[in-house]
Amino acid sequence: MSKEVQEDNGYIETLRDVFAGQALCGMMSTDGYQNGIDEGTSYEDSDRGMALCAYALADAMIEARSKKIERKS
């Protein structure tokens, strides 16, 4: 389960949300983002697609993070 961060406005942001937000910032900072979740899929003009991709990247980061933690134990 992701740890949660309580914001002043009452919204709870998970680690997954933080990672997805950072991934989305990176994707939006490049011209003509062409990479999608599935091979051959382009999300260049799709806000929803970019959001899905950002959360897929966040999930991958969380998985990689948990594997790193398991190796240390």
Kinemage of the C-alpha trace (Angstrom):
@kinemage 1
@onewidth
@group {chain A} dominant
@subgroup {mainchain}
@vectorlist {calphas} color= white
{ca met a 1} P 0.000 0.000 0.000
{ca ser a 2} L 1.289 3.464 -0.850
{ca lys a 3} L 2.087 5.918 1.902
{ca glu a 4} L -0.124 8.968 1.834
{ca val a 5} L 0.681 12.653 2.171
{ca gln a 6} L -2.010 14.850 3.730
{ca glu a 7} L -2.340 18.189 2.004
{ca asp a 8} L -3.793 21.341 3.557
{ca asn a 9} L -6.890 21.144 1.350
{ca gly a 10} L -7.784 17.664 2.639
{ca tyr a 11} L -6.756 15.844 -0.534
{ca ile a 12} L -4.629 12.786 0.160
{ca glu a 13} L -1.775 12.280 -2.280
{ca thr a 14} L -0.175 8.843 -2.485
{ca leu a 15} L 3.400 8.065 -3.465
{ca arg a 16} L 1.928 6.767 -6.731
{ca asp a 17} L 0.338 10.179 -7.349
{ca val a 18} L 3.660 11.922 -6.676
{ca phe a 19} L 5.542 9.609 -9.053
{ca ala a 20} L 2.851 9.984 -11.743
{ca gly a 21} L 2.955 13.763 -11.421
{ca gln a 22} L 6.710 13.795 -11.840
{ca ala a 23} L 6.497 11.445 -14.835
{ca leu a 24} L 3.808 13.633 -16.405
{ca cys a 25} L 5.952 16.747 -15.937
{ca gly a 26} L 8.799 15.003 -17.708
{ca met a 27} L 6.581 13.827 -20.561
{ca met a 28} L 5.050 17.253 -21.041
{ca ser a 29} L 8.461 18.926 -21.097
{ca thr a 30} L 9.487 17.110 -24.279
{ca asp a 31} L 8.400 18.049 -27.794
{ca gly a 32} L 6.254 15.459 -29.560
{ca tyr a 33} L 6.118 12.796 -26.901
{ca gln a 34} L 5.841 9.595 -28.945
{ca asn a 35} L 6.121 6.722 -26.451
{ca gly a 36} L 3.027 4.855 -25.314
{ca ile a 37} L 2.310 1.992 -22.970
{ca asp a 38} L 1.907 -0.524 -25.794
{ca glu a 39} L 4.291 -0.826 -28.706
{ca gly a 40} L 3.082 1.227 -31.646
{ca thr a 41} L 0.752 3.389 -29.553
{ca ser a 42} L 1.201 7.150 -29.667
{ca tyr a 43} L -0.282 9.429 -27.020
{ca glu a 44} L 0.951 12.642 -28.603
{ca asp a 45} L -2.494 14.284 -28.676
{ca ser a 46} L -4.201 12.371 -25.906
{ca asp a 47} L -4.432 13.865 -22.407
{ca arg a 48} L -6.027 10.675 -21.098
{ca gly a 49} L -3.334 8.579 -22.733
{ca met a 50} L -0.588 10.664 -21.177
{ca ala a 51} L -2.216 10.307 -17.758
{ca leu a 52} L -2.456 6.526 -18.189
{ca cys a 53} L 1.168 6.411 -19.266
{ca ala a 54} L 2.234 8.542 -16.282
{ca tyr a 55} L 0.510 6.148 -13.872
{ca ala a 56} L 2.019 3.133 -15.678
{ca leu a 57} L 5.446 4.705 -15.160
{ca ala a 58} L 4.587 5.398 -11.514
{ca asp a 59} L 3.603 1.755 -11.035
{ca ala a 60} L 6.915 0.671 -12.575
{ca met a 61} L 8.811 3.027 -10.252
{ca ile a 62} L 6.996 1.646 -7.202
{ca glu a 63} L 7.717 -1.918 -8.326
{ca ala a 64} L 11.402 -1.121 -8.876
{ca arg a 65} L 11.536 0.637 -5.513
{ca ser a 66} L 10.042 -2.354 -3.688
{ca lys a 67} L 12.515 -4.718 -5.375
{ca lys a 68} L 15.398 -2.505 -4.251
{ca ile a 69} L 14.058 -2.534 -0.697
{ca glu a 70} L 13.670 -6.351 -0.800
{ca arg a 71} L 17.320 -6.747 -1.871
{ca lys a 72} L 18.493 -4.705 1.119
{ca ser a 73} L 16.607 -6.944 3.592
